[in-house]
Amino acid sequence: MVGIYLHGSYVLGSYNEQVSDLDYIVVVIQPLSPTEKLALMTKTLTDLWPLAPAKGLEFHVLLLADCQQFS
């Protein structure tokens, strides 16, 4: 994993806990295996979801290579 980055309304300053979800991206060096995907979802649901705002969480897993030449 390279890092986890917030984006969306929270970063842009328009976050409202009553109506906004929390958006983030996870950047990885290589594609996740099925086992890693399951572990990520399990960790998200057990540890992060209980802390999430009412609308929930939204995240995407991106490859580092796809982020370096963004257009």
N, C-alpha and C positions, 0 to 999 in steps of 0.2 A: 504494500500500500504506500502510495506517495503522500496522500493527505485527504482530509475531509474538510470541505469548504461550504460555508453558508452562502446562499444566494437568494434571490427573490425579494419579497416585500420586507423581510427583516433587515437585509443589507441596504435596501433602497430607502429605508426610513418610513415606510407606510404600513408596517406590521401592526395588526390589531388582534390581540389574543382571542377576541370573541368571534372573529370571522376569518382569520388567516390560518393557513397551515404553515409549517416550518419546512422550508426547502433547503436541501443540501445536496452536494455531489461528493461522491467517493471516487478518487482517482487512483487507479491501479496500474502497475507496469504490464501485467499480462492478464488475459481473460480469467475470470474466476471459474473454478471447476464446479460441478454440481454440488460437491460436498461443501465447498467454500460459500456458495450461494445459500445453501441451507443454513449454514452457521451464521451468516450475516442476517438472514431473515429471523432466525431464532433469537439472536442477540437483540435485534431491533424490536421485536415484539415483546420480549420479556423485560428488557432493561430500559429501552427508550420510549416505547409507546405509552407506558404509564405516566411519563413526564411530559408528553406531547400536549400541544394546545388542543382545544376542542375539535378543530377541523382535522387534526392529525399531522402526519409527516409525509413529505414527498421527497424521494431521493432517487438519484440515478448513479449508476456505476459507469465511469468513463475510463477508457484507456489513455494513458499518458501520451502515447503517440498521436492520438486523435486530438489532443488538446494543444499540442505544440505548433501546429500549422493551421490554426483556426482562421476561418475566413467568413 
